[in-house]
Amino acid sequence: MEFKDRLKQSRTAKGFSQAELSKIVQVHVTNISRYEREENKPNTDVLSKLANALDTTTDYLMNGSSDDIADNNIADKELLTLFKKVNTLSTDKKKVVKELIKAFVFKADVQQNLT
């Protein structure tokens, strides 16, 4: 999902029309329309006002949720599924998994440097 989609989805979830949102963030309604058509991006001040009005974060509007980011950046879907399952574990179990991954990556780095 892209910025324009997250903006529109957040706006409609709050029940705001483009005109209502434009009044809240103090921009012209055509700007909201342009943002949702991805013809323009808001500056940081407007982005912050949009996030506040929509009860979300600027990071979510610009980048999506951590799941969205992971889905777009981890090609190995089995690995992605495992990471999502690990995320549901207790803090102590997550710590163990992180230590195992760190040890495995360290070992792989050492082996690669020896060859």
Buried (B, 14 or more C-beta within 10 A) or exposed (E): EEBBEBBBEBBEEBEBEBEBBBBBBEBEBEBBBBBBEEEEEBEEEBBBBBBEBBEBEBEBBBBBBEEBEBBEEEEEEEEBEEBEEBEEEEEEEEEEBEEEEEEEEEEEEEEEEEE
